[in-house]
Amino acid sequence: MNYTQNHHLPQWVGSDPIRMKDFNQMNQDIEAGLDAAASRANAAASAAQAAQSSADAAAEAAASALSKANAAQAAASSAYSPDNKPYVTGSYTGAIGSAAINLPFRPSFLIISGMKPGDSQSDMSQFDRYFAMVSGAQMKARVQIISTGFAVFPKPTSGCYYPDLNEPGRTYDYIAFK
């Protein structure tokens, strides 16, 4: 009797006697081979599933890390630094009519001063006349916070004249807070 090269299964030739034990052994060998192949396939499937679970966990961890990194960068971007202050300062010159002072944000609080060296230091009316602090609509006839900065208006022809935040030719300094 001859046998297959790889799995040693019987190969009968015409002169070989046919015996039951040869058939039974062949079937046992085939079943053992199929069981071993199924076991290897199950192990490979389990390993693939474990690898997928690990890949999913790694992807979730990476997404979480990216989210935290983005949040940290946003916090760093909005944090105070010499280049990223929570306020801006500047000046403008009063003009005839209304004037808009453009800023990179809508301010939440303004301090404006038009005091100059020639103004009387001892006369508080000068201070009242050219100084204002604004955080809302209290002085909307004199100064108004707008989405692109703030606007100043000329003094009215009647009623309260002060504070005068747009006297033609006078230089006003301001600090606007985010």
Residue frames relative to the residue before (quaternion, step in Angstrom):
aa qw qx qy qz dx dy dz
M 1.0000 0.0000 0.0000 0.0000 0.00 0.00 0.00
N 0.2886 -0.7348 0.5917 0.1634 3.53 -1.12 0.81
Y 0.2285 -0.7626 0.5902 0.1339 3.58 -1.30 0.40
T 0.5517 -0.5927 0.4613 0.3627 3.55 -1.19 0.58
Q 0.5991 -0.6281 0.3815 0.3178 3.53 -1.11 0.80
N 0.7793 0.3905 -0.2100 0.4428 3.62 0.76 -0.97
H 0.8262 0.2267 -0.0951 0.5070 3.64 0.89 -0.84
H 0.3937 -0.7610 0.4422 0.2653 3.57 1.28 0.16
L 0.2978 0.7305 -0.5453 0.2835 3.55 0.82 1.03
P 0.5412 -0.6592 0.4063 0.3278 3.63 -0.95 0.81
Q 0.1073 -0.7451 0.6572 0.0376 3.51 -1.20 0.79
W 0.2027 -0.8237 0.5194 0.1035 3.59 -0.20 1.28
V 0.2156 -0.7140 0.6496 0.1474 3.46 -1.24 0.55
G 0.7347 -0.4758 0.2622 0.4062 3.60 -1.18 0.48
S 0.7276 0.4446 -0.2561 0.4554 3.62 0.97 -0.69
D 0.5362 0.6420 -0.3999 0.3746 3.63 1.28 -0.15
P 0.4110 -0.6730 0.5437 0.2872 3.58 -1.03 0.76
I 0.3533 -0.7169 0.5572 0.2253 3.58 -1.00 0.73
R 0.0109 -0.8086 0.5864 -0.0466 3.54 -0.68 1.17
M 0.5750 -0.6243 0.4193 0.3222 3.52 -1.07 0.85
K 0.6397 0.5471 -0.3437 0.4163 3.60 0.91 -0.82
D 0.6133 0.5367 -0.3538 0.4590 3.63 1.10 -0.64
F 0.6539 0.4971 -0.3130 0.4767 3.61 0.97 -0.83
N 0.6636 0.5087 -0.3119 0.4511 3.56 0.89 -0.93
Q 0.6539 0.5042 -0.3132 0.4692 3.59 0.92 -0.85
M 0.6340 0.5277 -0.3338 0.4563 3.58 0.97 -0.84
N 0.6819 0.4842 -0.2991 0.4594 3.61 0.88 -0.91
Q 0.6238 0.5223 -0.3392 0.4723 3.59 1.06 -0.70
D 0.6491 0.5123 -0.3134 0.4668 3.59 0.98 -0.83
I 0.6432 0.5105 -0.3217 0.4712 3.61 0.98 -0.83
E 0.6680 0.4962 -0.3106 0.4594 3.59 0.88 -0.94
A 0.6426 0.5154 -0.3276 0.4628 3.60 0.94 -0.83
G 0.6530 0.5135 -0.3089 0.4631 3.57 1.00 -0.79
L 0.6556 0.4985 -0.3084 0.4760 3.58 1.01 -0.84
D 0.6355 0.5245 -0.3254 0.4639 3.59 1.03 -0.83
A 0.6574 0.5064 -0.3091 0.4647 3.59 0.95 -0.87
A 0.6540 0.5023 -0.3131 0.4710 3.60 0.99 -0.83
A 0.6490 0.5060 -0.3181 0.4708 3.61 0.99 -0.82
S 0.6385 0.5265 -0.3208 0.4608 3.57 1.01 -0.81
R 0.6557 0.4953 -0.3042 0.4818 3.60 0.97 -0.83
A 0.6445 0.5116 -0.3177 0.4711 3.61 1.03 -0.79
N 0.6497 0.5039 -0.3185 0.4718 3.62 0.98 -0.82
A 0.6459 0.5126 -0.3175 0.4683 3.58 0.99 -0.84
A 0.6533 0.5040 -0.3128 0.4705 3.58 0.98 -0.82
A 0.6450 0.5105 -0.3191 0.4707 3.61 1.02 -0.81
S 0.6417 0.5108 -0.3188 0.4750 3.59 1.01 -0.82
A 0.6532 0.5047 -0.3113 0.4708 3.57 0.96 -0.84
A 0.6454 0.5114 -0.3189 0.4693 3.59 1.01 -0.79
Q 0.6485 0.5062 -0.3139 0.4740 3.59 1.01 -0.84
A 0.6450 0.5054 -0.3181 0.4768 3.61 0.98 -0.81
A 0.6451 0.5124 -0.3178 0.4694 3.58 1.00 -0.81
Q 0.6417 0.5123 -0.3235 0.4702 3.61 1.02 -0.79
S 0.6390 0.5167 -0.3220 0.4702 3.59 1.00 -0.84
S 0.6510 0.5026 -0.3101 0.4769 3.57 0.99 -0.83
A 0.6498 0.5100 -0.3147 0.4676 3.58 0.99 -0.83
D 0.6409 0.5151 -0.3218 0.4694 3.59 1.01 -0.82
A 0.6573 0.5012 -0.3071 0.4716 3.59 0.95 -0.88
A 0.6517 0.5074 -0.3143 0.4680 3.58 0.99 -0.81
A 0.6443 0.5099 -0.3216 0.4706 3.59 1.01 -0.79
E 0.6455 0.5077 -0.3158 0.4753 3.59 1.01 -0.81
A 0.6497 0.5036 -0.3118 0.4766 3.60 0.97 -0.83
A 0.6480 0.5126 -0.3178 0.4652 3.58 0.99 -0.80
A 0.6490 0.5044 -0.3189 0.4718 3.60 0.98 -0.83
S 0.6436 0.5107 -0.3176 0.4735 3.59 1.01 -0.80
A 0.6548 0.5038 -0.3074 0.4721 3.58 0.95 -0.86
L 0.6445 0.5130 -0.3195 0.4683 3.58 0.99 -0.80
S 0.6354 0.5258 -0.3202 0.4661 3.56 1.01 -0.83
K 0.6663 0.4869 -0.2969 0.4804 3.58 0.95 -0.88
A 0.6422 0.5162 -0.3269 0.4629 3.59 0.99 -0.77
N 0.6477 0.5074 -0.3175 0.4714 3.59 0.99 -0.81
A 0.6470 0.5066 -0.3178 0.4731 3.58 1.00 -0.81
A 0.6508 0.5068 -0.3170 0.4682 3.58 0.98 -0.81
Q 0.6534 0.5014 -0.3194 0.4686 3.57 0.98 -0.78
A 0.6370 0.5143 -0.3307 0.4694 3.58 0.99 -0.78
A 0.6500 0.5020 -0.3161 0.4749 3.58 0.99 -0.82
A 0.6564 0.5030 -0.3122 0.4676 3.56 0.97 -0.82
S 0.6457 0.5316 -0.3193 0.4455 3.57 1.03 -0.78
S 0.7426 0.3916 -0.2279 0.4932 3.55 1.02 -0.77
A 0.4958 0.6628 -0.4305 0.3599 3.59 1.26 -0.15
Y 0.5825 -0.5847 0.4382 0.3562 3.52 -1.18 0.56
S 0.1683 0.7207 -0.6642 0.1057 3.50 -1.13 0.79
P 0.6829 -0.4764 0.3285 0.4457 3.60 -1.16 0.25
D 0.7130 0.4188 -0.2557 0.5008 3.58 1.15 -0.56
N 0.7597 0.2753 -0.1597 0.5670 3.59 1.25 -0.23
K 0.0522 0.8281 -0.5500 0.0948 3.54 0.42 1.26
P 0.4898 -0.6618 0.4740 0.3120 3.59 -1.16 0.50
Y 0.7353 0.3036 -0.2038 0.5706 3.57 1.23 0.37
V 0.1835 -0.7276 0.6361 0.1797 3.55 -1.35 0.13
T 0.2040 -0.7456 0.6189 0.1393 3.54 -1.22 0.53
G 0.1596 0.7838 -0.5919 0.0992 3.52 -1.21 0.42
S 0.2822 -0.7291 0.5874 0.2091 3.49 -1.29 -0.26
Y 0.0806 -0.7556 0.6465 0.0684 3.52 -1.33 0.34
T 0.3683 -0.7007 0.5647 0.2335 3.53 -1.27 0.39
G 0.5075 -0.6623 0.4652 0.2956 3.52 -0.88 1.01
A 0.1075 -0.7959 0.5955 0.0199 3.54 -1.13 0.70
I 0.5710 -0.5324 0.4690 0.4129 3.53 -1.29 0.12
G 0.7770 0.2598 -0.2157 0.5313 3.57 -0.76 1.00
S 0.6954 -0.4589 0.3562 0.4230 3.53 -1.34 -0.09
A 0.0813 -0.7817 0.6159 0.0542 3.56 -1.23 0.50
A 0.2370 -0.7485 0.6028 0.1420 3.57 -1.00 0.85
I 0.1771 -0.7488 0.6316 0.0949 3.53 -0.97 0.93
N 0.2416 -0.8116 0.5221 0.1014 3.54 -0.42 1.27
L 0.0682 -0.7765 0.6264 -0.0082 3.53 -1.02 0.97
P 0.5803 -0.6020 0.4089 0.3656 3.62 -1.19 0.29
F 0.7749 0.1910 -0.1295 0.5885 3.63 1.26 0.12
R 0.5188 -0.5728 0.5128 0.3738 3.55 -1.34 0.13
P 0.3321 -0.7710 0.4993 0.2144 3.63 -0.47 1.07
S 0.3439 -0.7134 0.5682 0.2234 3.54 -1.22 0.54
F 0.7929 0.0714 -0.0200 0.6049 3.58 1.23 -0.42
L 0.0953 -0.7960 0.5974 0.0185 3.60 -0.98 0.91
I 0.0602 -0.7191 0.6868 0.0864 3.50 -1.27 0.56
I 0.0296 -0.7951 0.6047 -0.0355 3.56 -0.74 1.10
S 0.0166 0.7875 -0.6155 0.0254 3.55 -1.00 0.89
G 0.1425 -0.7836 0.6011 0.0665 3.52 -0.97 0.94
M 0.3165 0.7594 -0.5089 0.2532 3.58 1.23 0.39
K 0.0323 -0.7821 0.6221 0.0122 3.55 -1.11 0.73
P 0.7185 -0.4828 0.2734 0.4194 3.58 -1.15 0.44
G 0.6738 0.5144 -0.3084 0.4316 3.64 0.99 -0.65
D 0.5482 0.6117 -0.4080 0.3984 3.61 1.20 -0.31
S 0.5512 -0.6363 0.4364 0.3175 3.54 -1.03 0.81
Q 0.3892 -0.7384 0.5102 0.2071 3.58 -0.72 1.12
S 0.7239 0.4453 -0.2526 0.4625 3.57 1.04 -0.72
D 0.6496 0.5046 -0.3155 0.4731 3.59 1.21 -0.30
M 0.3087 -0.7890 0.5056 0.1630 3.59 -0.29 1.26
S 0.5434 0.6157 -0.4211 0.3851 3.61 1.14 -0.34
Q 0.5933 0.5482 -0.3678 0.4607 3.58 1.16 -0.54
F 0.6353 0.5241 -0.3244 0.4652 3.56 1.02 -0.83
D 0.6705 0.4935 -0.2897 0.4722 3.59 0.89 -0.92
R 0.6651 0.5525 -0.3033 0.4005 3.54 1.02 -0.83
Y 0.8323 0.2172 -0.0717 0.5049 3.59 0.91 -0.89
F 0.6558 0.4844 -0.3160 0.4852 3.61 1.12 0.47
A 0.1001 0.7933 -0.5964 0.0707 3.59 -1.03 0.78
M 0.1409 -0.7197 0.6705 0.1123 3.52 -1.30 0.56
V 0.0251 -0.8241 0.5630 -0.0579 3.57 -0.70 1.08
S 0.0273 0.7896 -0.6130 0.0019 3.55 -1.03 0.81
G 0.7981 0.1626 -0.0961 0.5722 3.59 1.20 -0.05
A 0.7673 -0.3837 0.2827 0.4291 3.55 -1.09 -0.79
Q 0.3255 0.7849 -0.4890 0.1973 3.63 1.23 0.16
M 0.8050 0.2159 -0.1037 0.5428 3.60 0.93 -0.79
K 0.1481 0.8540 -0.4923 0.0805 3.56 1.05 0.71
A 0.6145 0.5246 -0.3678 0.4604 3.62 1.18 -0.29
R 0.7180 0.4207 -0.2405 0.4997 3.61 1.23 -0.38
V 0.7730 -0.0642 0.0954 0.6238 3.54 1.00 -0.97
Q 0.0602 -0.8030 0.5929 0.0051 3.55 -1.02 0.80
I 0.3679 -0.6966 0.5694 0.2350 3.56 -0.96 0.91
I 0.0581 -0.7911 0.6089 -0.0058 3.55 -0.86 1.04
S 0.7056 -0.4906 0.2982 0.4154 3.59 -1.23 0.33
T 0.7567 0.3599 -0.2028 0.5068 3.61 1.08 -0.58
G 0.7956 -0.1620 0.1012 0.5749 3.61 1.21 0.30
F 0.5329 -0.5851 0.4411 0.4233 3.54 -0.57 -1.18
A 0.2664 -0.7434 0.5933 0.1562 3.54 -1.29 0.42
V 0.1755 -0.7532 0.6243 0.1098 3.56 -1.14 0.74
F 0.2424 -0.7853 0.5626 0.0903 3.53 -1.11 0.77
P 0.5603 -0.5917 0.4406 0.3766 3.61 -1.15 0.48
K 0.5762 -0.5723 0.4231 0.4017 3.57 -1.13 0.48
P 0.5360 -0.6518 0.4304 0.3203 3.57 -1.06 0.75
T 0.5726 -0.6020 0.4333 0.3492 3.57 -1.25 0.37
S 0.7870 0.0982 -0.0937 0.6018 3.59 1.22 -0.25
G 0.6811 0.4636 -0.3524 0.4439 3.57 -1.21 0.37
C 0.7879 -0.2919 0.2357 0.4883 3.55 -1.19 -0.56
Y 0.2623 -0.7954 0.5332 0.1189 3.55 -0.77 1.08
Y 0.7441 0.4200 -0.2016 0.4788 3.57 1.18 -0.45
P 0.5476 -0.1695 -0.8187 -0.0342 1.56 -2.12 1.18
D 0.3707 -0.7007 0.5669 0.2242 3.53 -1.15 0.68
L 0.0156 -0.8447 0.5322 -0.0557 3.57 -0.17 1.30
N 0.7462 0.3076 -0.2033 0.5542 3.56 1.26 0.31
E 0.1927 0.7814 -0.5656 0.1798 3.58 0.89 0.89
P 0.4944 -0.6815 0.4375 0.3159 3.61 -0.67 1.03
G 0.8256 0.2328 -0.2023 0.4726 3.54 -0.95 1.01
R 0.6102 0.5417 -0.3649 0.4484 3.63 1.15 -0.35
T 0.3336 -0.7281 0.5656 0.1966 3.56 -1.04 0.85
Y 0.1307 -0.7818 0.6088 0.0329 3.53 -0.92 1.01
D 0.2290 -0.7394 0.6172 0.1413 3.55 -1.05 0.82
Y 0.0481 -0.8031 0.5934 0.0229 3.56 -1.10 0.62
I 0.1150 -0.7094 0.6822 0.1348 3.46 -1.42 0.29
A 0.0883 -0.7973 0.5970 0.0019 3.57 -0.74 1.11
F 0.2306 -0.7936 0.5558 0.0904 3.54 -0.76 1.13
K 0.5326 -0.6222 0.4741 0.3230 3.56 -1.12 0.74
